[in-house]
């Protein structure tokens, strides 16, 4: 993380080998980021169910008002068919058809008011694909950045950056979010405590008492001039 992002970090927690959670403070609400590595398409259904059950438990623990960003490798393919999921996915899915993992992801987003950010932005196919096969013959879009439906308009773009060397068969996926982060500590705004030790000084204590009496005397004088109808 960069210095500015690190300064906004509130907490982080590794849940398992497939899940990690981090929470940041921002101008509007706190932002919870959940990074995942979902089972592959040919994984047994029991393992897939266990993964999404664990992800649901993690999401249930997120503070109700937090902005949720769910991201990384879902091993899911989402096609252009939005029937039943018009509020959760956009018209720019790059796959020919939605596979089983894609259906699980879109169903999970629908159940938790999340939107699949990649699907709302039109790019060339080369800038949509996020993974390439070892031989380089196959490329798919399987990495996604999802955000709370209420904050979808804060997503300015989601695009693949093929030039970044990340030492992986996945390409870097970048999202532009119009969310302002702020530091967790703001020492300049802390309320200074009363220096009661000064009251031990007799001269200071007498001056303090005289000042308080004078102020109350002014209030009493003003109150006596108020006419009660």
GUSE-447078 format. One record per residue: residue number from 0; residue in three letters; chain; x, y, z of N, C-alpha, C, O in turn. Coordinates in steps of 0.1 Angstrom, whole numbers. Example, Ala and Ser with C-alpha at 12.3 -4.5 7.8 and 13.67 -1.06 7.14 Angstrom:
<recs>
REC   rolum   vodren   vexza     nxx     nyy     nzz    caxx    cayy    cazz     cxx     cyy     czz     oxx     oyy     ozz
REC       0      ala       A     132     -57      78     123     -45      78     132     -33      78     142     -33      85
REC       1      ser       A     128     -22      71     137     -11      71     129       0      79     134      11      80
</recs>
This chain:
<recs>
REC   rolum   vodren   vexza     nxx     nyy     nzz    caxx    cayy    cazz     cxx     cyy     czz     oxx     oyy     ozz
REC       0      unk       A       8     -12       0       0       0       0       9      12       0      20      13       5
REC       1      unk       A       3      23      -6      10      36      -5       9      42       8       1      37      17
REC       2      unk       A      16      52      11      17      59      24       3      64      28      -1      63      39
REC       3      unk       A      -4      70      18     -17      77      21     -28      66      24     -36      68      33
REC       4      unk       A     -27      55      16     -37      44      19     -34      37      33     -43      34      40
REC       5      unk       A     -21      35      35     -17      29      48     -22      38      60     -25      32      71
REC       6      unk       A     -21      51      58     -25      60      69     -40      59      72     -45      62      83
REC       7      unk       A     -48      54      62     -63      53      63     -67      39      68     -79      37      70
REC       8      unk       A     -57      30      70     -61      17      74     -65      16      88     -58      21      97
REC       9      unk       A     -77      10      91     -82       9     104     -78      -5     110     -73      -6     121
REC      10      unk       A     -80     -15     102     -78     -29     106     -77     -38      94     -81     -35      84
REC      11      unk       A     -71     -50      97     -71     -60      86     -70     -74      93     -65     -75     104
REC      12      unk       A     -75     -84      86     -76     -97      92     -76    -108      81     -84    -108      72
REC      13      unk       A     -66    -117      82     -66    -128      72     -76    -139      77     -74    -145      88
REC      14      unk       A     -86    -142      70     -97    -151      74     -92    -165      71     -94    -174      79
REC      15      unk       A     -87    -168      59     -83    -181      55     -73    -179      43     -69    -168      40
REC      16      unk       A     -69    -190      37     -60    -189      25     -67    -183      13     -61    -179       4
REC      17      unk       A     -81    -182      14     -88    -177       2     -95    -163       5    -100    -157      -4
REC      18      unk       A     -94    -159      18    -101    -146      21     -92    -137      30     -85    -142      39
REC      19      unk       A     -92    -124      28     -86    -115      36     -94    -102      36    -100     -98      26
REC      20      unk       A     -95     -96      48    -104     -84      50     -96     -72      55     -88     -74      64
REC      21      unk       A     -98     -60      49     -92     -48      54    -102     -37      55    -111     -37      47
REC      22      unk       A    -101     -28      65    -110     -18      67    -103      -4      67     -93      -2      73
REC      23      unk       A    -109       5      59    -103      19      58    -113      29      62    -125      27      61
REC      24      unk       A    -108      41      66    -116      52      69    -116      62      57    -106      65      52
REC      25      unk       A    -128      66      53    -129      75      42    -138      87      46    -144      87      57
REC      26      unk       A    -140      96      37    -147     108      40    -162     106      43    -167     111      53
REC      27      unk       A    -168      97      35    -183      95      37    -186      84      47    -192      86      57
REC      28      unk       A    -180      72      45    -182      61      53    -169      53      54    -160      55      46
REC      29      unk       A    -168      44      63    -157      35      63    -158      25      52    -170      21      48
REC      30      unk       A    -147      20      46    -147      11      35    -141      -2      39    -130      -2      43
REC      31      unk       A    -148     -13      37    -143     -26      39    -140     -33      26    -148     -34      17
REC      32      unk       A    -127     -37      24    -123     -44      12    -121     -59      15    -113     -62      25
REC      33      unk       A    -127     -67       7    -126     -82       9    -119     -88      -3    -125     -86     -14
REC      34      unk       A    -107     -93      -2    -101    -100     -13    -102    -115     -12    -101    -121      -2
REC      35      unk       A    -105    -121     -24    -109    -135     -24    -101    -142     -35     -96    -136     -44
REC      36      unk       A    -100    -155     -33     -95    -164     -44    -105    -176     -44    -103    -186     -36
REC      37      unk       A    -115    -176     -53    -125    -185     -53    -121    -198     -59    -111    -199     -67
REC      38      unk       A    -128    -210     -57    -124    -222     -63    -126    -222     -78    -134    -214     -83
REC      39      unk       A    -119    -230     -85    -120    -230    -100    -133    -236    -104    -140    -242     -96
REC      40      unk       A    -136    -235    -117    -149    -240    -122    -151    -255    -121    -162    -259    -118
REC      41      unk       A    -140    -263    -122    -142    -277    -121    -140    -283    -106    -140    -295    -104
REC      42      unk       A    -140    -274     -96    -140    -278     -82    -153    -284     -78    -164    -280     -84
REC      43      unk       A    -152    -293     -69    -165    -300     -64    -174    -289     -58    -170    -279     -52
REC      44      unk       A    -187    -292     -60    -198    -282     -56    -197    -280     -40    -200    -269     -36
REC      45      unk       A    -193    -290     -33    -193    -289     -18    -182    -279     -14    -184    -271      -5
REC      46      unk       A    -171    -279     -21    -160    -269     -18    -165    -255     -22    -162    -245     -15
REC      47      unk       A    -172    -254     -34    -177    -241     -38    -187    -236     -28    -187    -224     -24
REC      48      unk       A    -196    -244     -23    -206    -240     -13    -199    -236       0    -203    -226       6
REC      49      unk       A    -189    -243       4    -182    -240      16    -175    -226      15    -175    -218      24
REC      50      unk       A    -169    -223       3    -163    -210       1    -173    -199       2    -171    -189       9
REC      51      unk       A    -184    -200      -5    -194    -189      -4    -201    -188       9    -205    -177      13
REC      52      unk       A    -202    -199      16    -207    -198      30    -198    -191      39    -202    -182      47
REC      53      unk       A    -185    -193      38    -175    -186      46    -175    -171      42    -174    -162      50
REC      54      unk       A    -176    -168      29    -176    -154      24    -189    -147      29    -188    -136      33
REC      55      unk       A    -200    -154      30    -212    -148      35    -211    -145      50    -215    -134      54
REC      56      unk       A    -204    -154      57    -202    -151      72    -193    -139      73    -195    -131      82
REC      57      unk       A    -183    -137      65    -174    -126      66    -182    -113      63    -180    -103      70
REC      58      unk       A    -190    -114      52    -198    -102      48    -208     -98      59    -211     -86      61
REC      59      unk       A    -214    -108      66    -224    -105      76    -217     -98      88    -224     -91      96
REC      60      unk       A    -204     -99      90    -197     -93     101    -193     -78      98    -189     -71     106
REC      61      unk       A    -195     -74      85    -191     -61      81    -201     -51      87    -213     -54      87
REC      62      unk       A    -196     -39      91    -205     -29      97    -216     -25      86    -213     -24      75
REC      63      unk       A    -228     -23      91    -239     -21      82    -238      -9      73    -242     -10      61
REC      64      unk       A    -231       1      77    -230      14      69    -217      14      61    -215      24      54
REC      65      unk       A    -209       4      62    -196       4      54    -198       3      39    -208      -3      35
REC      66      unk       A    -190       9      32    -189       7      17    -181      -6      15    -170      -7      20
REC      67      unk       A    -187     -16       8    -181     -29       7    -175     -30      -7    -182     -27     -17
REC      68      unk       A    -162     -34      -8    -156     -37     -21    -151     -51     -20    -143     -55     -12
REC      69      unk       A    -157     -59     -29    -154     -73     -30    -146     -76     -43    -151     -72     -54
REC      70      unk       A    -134     -81     -42    -125     -81     -54    -116     -93     -54    -114    -100     -45
REC      71      unk       A    -110     -95     -66     -99    -104     -69    -104    -116     -78    -113    -114     -86
REC      72      unk       A     -99    -128     -76    -100    -139     -85    -113    -147     -81    -112    -155     -71
REC      73      unk       A    -123    -146     -89    -135    -154     -87    -136    -166     -96    -145    -174     -94
REC      74      unk       A    -127    -168    -105    -127    -179    -115    -141    -180    -121    -146    -191    -124
REC      75      unk       A    -147    -168    -124    -161    -168    -129    -161    -161    -142    -153    -152    -145
REC      76      unk       A    -170    -166    -151    -172    -159    -164    -186    -154    -164    -196    -162    -162
REC      77      unk       A    -188    -142    -168    -201    -135    -168    -204    -131    -183    -196    -123    -188
REC      78      unk       A    -215    -136    -188    -218    -132    -202    -227    -120    -202    -230    -114    -192
REC      79      unk       A    -233    -117    -214    -241    -105    -216    -255    -106    -211    -263     -96    -210
REC      80      unk       A    -260    -119    -208    -273    -121    -204    -275    -116    -190    -270    -121    -180
REC      81      unk       A    -284    -105    -188    -286     -99    -175    -300    -103    -170    -304     -97    -160
REC      82      unk       A    -307    -112    -176    -320    -115    -172    -321    -119    -157    -315    -129    -153
REC      83      unk       A    -328    -111    -149    -329    -114    -135    -319    -107    -126    -320    -106    -114
REC      84      unk       A    -308    -102    -133    -297     -95    -125    -294     -81    -131    -283     -77    -131
REC      85      unk       A    -305     -75    -136    -303     -62    -142    -297     -51    -133    -290     -42    -137
REC      86      unk       A    -300     -53    -120    -295     -43    -110    -281     -46    -105    -274     -38     -98
REC      87      unk       A    -276     -58    -108    -263     -63    -103    -252     -63    -113    -240     -62    -109
REC      88      unk       A    -255     -65    -126    -244     -66    -136    -248     -57    -148    -260     -55    -150
REC      89      unk       A    -238     -52    -154    -240     -43    -166    -241     -50    -179    -240     -63    -179
REC      90      unk       A    -242     -43    -190    -243     -50    -203    -230     -54    -210    -230     -58    -221
REC      91      unk       A    -219     -52    -203    -206     -54    -209    -198     -66    -204    -186     -65    -203
REC      92      unk       A    -205     -77    -201    -198     -89    -198    -191     -95    -210    -196     -94    -221
REC      93      unk       A    -178    -100    -209    -170    -103    -220    -171    -118    -224    -167    -122    -235
REC      94      unk       A    -177    -126    -216    -178    -141    -219    -190    -143    -228    -199    -136    -228
REC      95      unk       A    -189    -154    -235    -200    -158    -244    -212    -162    -236    -224    -159    -239
REC      96      unk       A    -210    -169    -225    -220    -174    -216    -215    -173    -201    -203    -173    -199
REC      97      unk       A    -225    -173    -192    -222    -173    -178    -220    -187    -173    -229    -196    -175
REC      98      unk       A    -208    -190    -168    -206    -204    -163    -212    -205    -148    -218    -196    -143
REC      99      unk       A    -209    -217    -142    -215    -220    -129    -209    -210    -119    -217    -205    -110
REC     100      unk       A    -196    -208    -119    -190    -198    -110    -196    -184    -112    -198    -176    -103
REC     101      unk       A    -198    -180    -125    -204    -167    -128    -218    -166    -122    -222    -155    -117
REC     102      unk       A    -226    -177    -123    -239    -176    -117    -239    -175    -102    -247    -168     -96
REC     103      unk       A    -229    -182     -96    -228    -181     -81    -224    -167     -77    -229    -162     -67
REC     104      unk       A    -215    -161     -85    -211    -147     -81    -222    -138     -83    -224    -129     -74
REC     105      unk       A    -229    -138     -94    -240    -129     -96    -251    -131     -86    -258    -121     -81
REC     106      unk       A    -254    -143     -82    -264    -146     -72    -260    -141     -58    -268    -136     -51
REC     107      unk       A    -247    -143     -55    -242    -137     -43    -243    -122     -42    -247    -117     -32
REC     108      unk       A    -240    -116     -53    -241    -101     -54    -255     -97     -52    -258     -87     -45
REC     109      unk       A    -264    -104     -59    -278    -100     -58    -284    -101     -43    -292     -93     -39
REC     110      unk       A    -279    -112     -36    -283    -114     -23    -278    -104     -13    -283    -102      -2
REC     111      unk       A    -266     -97     -17    -260     -88      -8    -259     -74     -13    -250     -66      -8
REC     112      unk       A    -267     -70     -23    -267     -57     -29    -253     -52     -33    -249     -41     -30
REC     113      unk       A    -247     -60     -41    -234     -57     -47    -235     -56     -62    -244     -63     -68
REC     114      unk       A    -227     -48     -68    -227     -47     -83    -213     -51     -88    -203     -48     -82
REC     115      unk       A    -213     -59     -99    -201     -63    -106    -195     -51    -114    -201     -49    -125
REC     116      unk       A    -185     -44    -109    -181     -32    -116    -176     -34    -130    -178     -25    -139
REC     117      unk       A    -169     -45    -133    -163     -47    -146    -174     -46    -157    -171     -42    -168
REC     118      unk       A    -186     -51    -154    -196     -53    -164    -203     -40    -168    -211     -40    -178
REC     119      unk       A    -199     -29    -162    -206     -16    -165    -198      -7    -174    -202       4    -178
REC     120      unk       A    -186     -12    -179    -177      -4    -187    -173     -11    -199    -169     -22    -199
REC     121      unk       A    -175      -4    -211    -172      -9    -224    -157      -7    -227    -152       5    -227
REC     122      unk       A    -150     -18    -229    -136     -17    -234    -133     -27    -245    -142     -36    -247
REC     123      unk       A    -122     -26    -251    -118     -36    -261    -116     -49    -253    -113     -49    -241
REC     124      unk       A    -118     -60    -260    -117     -73    -254    -103     -75    -247    -102     -81    -237
REC     125      unk       A     -93     -70    -254     -79     -71    -248     -78     -64    -235     -69     -68    -227
REC     126      unk       A     -86     -54    -232     -86     -47    -220     -96     -52    -210     -98     -47    -199
REC     127      unk       A    -104     -63    -214    -113     -69    -205    -108     -82    -199    -111     -85    -187
REC     128      unk       A    -101     -89    -207     -96    -102    -202     -86    -100    -191     -77     -92    -191
REC     129      unk       A     -87    -109    -180     -79    -107    -168     -69    -119    -166     -61    -119    -157
REC     130      unk       A     -71    -130    -174     -63    -142    -172     -59    -148    -186     -68    -147    -195
REC     131      unk       A     -47    -153    -187     -44    -160    -199     -39    -174    -195     -32    -176    -185
REC     132      unk       A     -41    -184    -204     -37    -198    -201     -22    -199    -203     -15    -190    -209
REC     133      unk       A     -15    -209    -197      -1    -210    -198       5    -210    -212      15    -204    -215
REC     134      unk       A      -3    -215    -222       2    -215    -236      -1    -202    -243       3    -199    -254
REC     135      unk       A      -9    -193    -236     -13    -180    -242     -24    -181    -252     -27    -171    -259
REC     136      unk       A     -30    -193    -254     -40    -194    -265     -54    -190    -260     -63    -187    -268
REC     137      unk       A     -56    -190    -247     -69    -187    -241     -68    -176    -231     -59    -175    -224
REC     138      unk       A     -78    -167    -232     -79    -155    -223     -93    -154    -218    -102    -154    -226
REC     139      unk       A     -95    -152    -205    -109    -150    -200    -109    -138    -190     -98    -135    -184
REC     140      unk       A    -121    -133    -188    -123    -123    -177    -128    -131    -165    -140    -134    -164
REC     141      unk       A    -120    -133    -155    -124    -141    -143    -121    -133    -130    -125    -138    -119
REC     142      unk       A    -115    -122    -131    -112    -113    -119    -122    -101    -119    -123     -95    -129
REC     143      unk       A    -128     -98    -108    -138     -88    -108    -136     -79     -95    -131     -83     -85
REC     144      unk       A    -142     -67     -97    -142     -58     -86    -157     -54     -84    -163     -47     -92
REC     145      unk       A    -162     -58     -73    -177     -56     -70    -178     -45     -58    -169     -45     -50
REC     146      unk       A    -188     -37     -59    -190     -26     -49    -204     -26     -45    -213     -30     -52
REC     147      unk       A    -207     -20     -33    -220     -19     -28    -229     -11     -38    -225      -1     -44
REC     148      unk       A    -241     -16     -40    -250     -11     -50    -252       4     -48    -253      12     -57
REC     149      unk       A    -253       8     -35    -256      22     -32    -244      31     -37    -246      43     -40
REC     150      unk       A    -232      26     -38    -220      34     -41    -215      30     -55    -204      34     -59
REC     151      unk       A    -223      24     -64    -219      20     -77    -215      32     -85    -206      32     -93
REC     152      unk       A    -222      43     -83    -219      55     -91    -205      61     -88    -200      69     -95
REC     153      unk       A    -199      57     -77    -186      61     -73    -175      54     -81    -163      58     -81
REC     154      unk       A    -179      43     -88    -169      36     -97    -168      43    -110    -178      43    -118
REC     155      unk       A    -157      49    -113    -155      56    -125    -150      47    -137    -153      50    -149
REC     156      unk       A    -143      36    -134    -139      27    -145    -133      15    -138    -128      15    -127
REC     157      unk       A    -133       4    -146    -126      -9    -142    -120     -14    -155    -127     -16    -165
REC     158      unk       A    -107     -15    -155    -100     -19    -168     -87     -28    -164     -82     -26    -153
REC     159      unk       A     -83     -36    -173     -71     -44    -172     -59     -37    -176     -59     -30    -187
REC     160      unk       A     -48     -38    -169     -35     -32    -172     -26     -43    -176     -20     -49    -167
REC     161      unk       A     -24     -46    -188     -16     -57    -193      -1     -55    -192       6     -64    -191
REC     162      unk       A       3     -42    -191      17     -39    -191      24     -41    -177      36     -41    -176
REC     163      unk       A      16     -42    -167      21     -43    -153      27     -57    -151      20     -67    -154
REC     164      unk       A      39     -58    -146      46     -71    -144      43     -75    -130      49     -70    -120
REC     165      unk       A      33     -84    -128      29     -89    -115      33    -103    -112      29    -109    -102
REC     166      unk       A      41    -109    -121      46    -123    -119      35    -133    -118      36    -142    -110
REC     167      unk       A      25    -132    -126      13    -141    -125       7    -143    -139      10    -135    -148
REC     168      unk       A      -1    -153    -140      -8    -155    -153     -21    -146    -153     -29    -147    -163
REC     169      unk       A     -23    -139    -142     -34    -129    -142     -29    -115    -145     -17    -112    -142
REC     170      unk       A     -37    -107    -152     -33     -93    -154     -38     -85    -143     -47     -88    -135
REC     171      unk       A     -32     -73    -141     -36     -64    -131     -49     -57    -135     -51     -53    -146
REC     172      unk       A     -59     -57    -126     -72     -51    -128     -72     -39    -119     -70     -39    -107
REC     173      unk       A     -75     -27    -125     -76     -15    -118     -89      -8    -119     -96      -8    -129
REC     174      unk       A     -94      -4    -107    -107       3    -106    -104      18    -102     -96      20     -93
REC     175      unk       A    -111      27    -108    -110      41    -104    -123      44     -95    -134      44    -100
REC     176      unk       A    -121      47     -83    -132      49     -73    -131      64     -68    -120      68     -64
REC     177      unk       A    -142      71     -68    -142      84     -64    -146      85     -49    -156      90     -45
REC     178      unk       A    -137      79     -41    -138      78     -26    -126      85     -20    -115      82     -24
REC     179      unk       A    -128      94     -11    -117     101      -4    -114      94       9    -122      92      17
REC     180      unk       A    -101      90      10     -96      85      23     -91      95      32     -86     106      27
REC     181      unk       A     -91      93      45     -85     102      54     -78      95      65     -80      83      67
REC     182      unk       A     -69     101      71     -60      95      82     -69      91      94     -79      97      97
REC     183      unk       A     -64      80     100     -72      75     112     -70      84     124     -78      85     133
REC     184      unk       A     -58      90     125     -55      99     136     -54     113     132     -48     117     122
REC     185      unk       A     -61     121     140     -62     136     137     -59     143     150     -67     148     157
REC     186      unk       A     -46     143     153     -41     149     166     -45     163     168     -47     168     178
REC     187      unk       A     -45     170     156     -47     185     157     -62     188     161     -64     199     166
REC     188      unk       A     -71     178     160     -85     181     163     -88     175     177    -100     176     181
REC     189      unk       A     -78     170     184     -81     165     197     -85     176     207     -79     187     207
REC     190      unk       A     -94     173     216     -99     183     226     -88     183     237     -85     173     243
REC     191      unk       A     -83     195     240     -73     196     251     -80     195     264     -90     202     267
REC     192      unk       A     -75     187     274     -81     186     287     -78     198     295     -69     206     292
REC     193      unk       A     -87     201     305     -85     212     314     -73     210     323     -70     199     328
REC     194      unk       A     -65     221     324     -53     221     332     -57     224     347     -54     235     352
REC     195      unk       A     -62     214     354     -67     217     367     -56     219     377     -58     224     388
REC     196      unk       A     -44     215     373     -32     217     383     -30     231     386     -24     235     396
REC     197      unk       A     -34     241     377     -32     255     379     -40     260     391     -37     270     397
REC     198      unk       A     -51     253     394     -60     257     405     -53     256     419     -58     261     429
REC     199      unk       A     -42     248     419     -34     247     432     -27     260     435     -23     262     447
REC     200      unk       A     -25     269     425     -19     282     427     -29     291     433     -39     294     427
REC     201      unk       A     -27     296     445     -37     305     452     -40     317     444     -52     320     443
REC     202      unk       A     -30     324     439     -33     336     431     -41     333     419     -50     341     416
REC     203      unk       A     -37     323     412     -45     319     400     -59     315     403     -69     319     396
REC     204      unk       A     -61     308     415     -74     304     419     -83     316     422     -95     316     419
REC     205      unk       A     -78     326     428     -85     338     432     -90     345     419    -101     350     418
REC     206      unk       A     -80     346     410     -84     353     397     -95     345     389    -103     351     383
REC     207      unk       A     -94     332     390    -104     324     383    -117     325     389    -127     327     382
REC     208      unk       A    -118     325     403    -131     327     410    -137     341     407    -149     342     405
REC     209      unk       A    -128     351     407    -133     365     404    -139     366     390    -149     372     388
REC     210      unk       A    -132     359     380    -137     359     366    -150     352     365    -159     357     358
REC     211      unk       A    -152     341     372    -165     334     371    -176     342     378    -187     343     372
REC     212      unk       A    -173     348     389    -183     357     396    -188     368     387    -199     372     386
REC     213      unk       A    -178     375     380    -181     386     372    -190     382     360    -199     389     356
REC     214      unk       A    -187     370     355    -195     366     343    -210     362     348    -219     366     340
REC     215      unk       A    -211     356     359    -225     353     364    -232     366     368    -244     367     366
REC     216      unk       A    -224     376     373    -231     389     376    -236     396     364    -247     402     364
REC     217      unk       A    -229     395     353    -234     401     340    -247     394     336    -256     400     331
REC     218      unk       A    -247     380     337    -259     373     333    -271     377     342    -282     378     337
REC     219      unk       A    -268     378     355    -279     382     364    -284     396     361    -296     399     361
REC     220      unk       A    -275     405     357    -279     419     354    -288     419     341    -298     426     341
REC     221      unk       A    -284     411     331    -292     411     319    -305     404     322    -315     409     316
REC     222      unk       A    -306     394     330    -318     387     333    -328     396     340    -340     395     338
REC     223      unk       A    -323     406     349    -332     415     356    -339     425     347    -349     431     351
REC     224      unk       A    -333     427     335    -339     437     326    -349     431     317    -356     438     309
REC     225      unk       A    -351     417     318    -361     411     309    -375     413     315    -377     410     327
REC     226      unk       A    -384     418     307    -398     421     312    -406     409     309    -407     404     298
REC     227      unk       A    -413     404     319    -421     392     318    -436     397     315    -441     405     323
REC     228      unk       A    -441     393     304    -455     397     300    -465     389     307    -477     391     305
</recs>
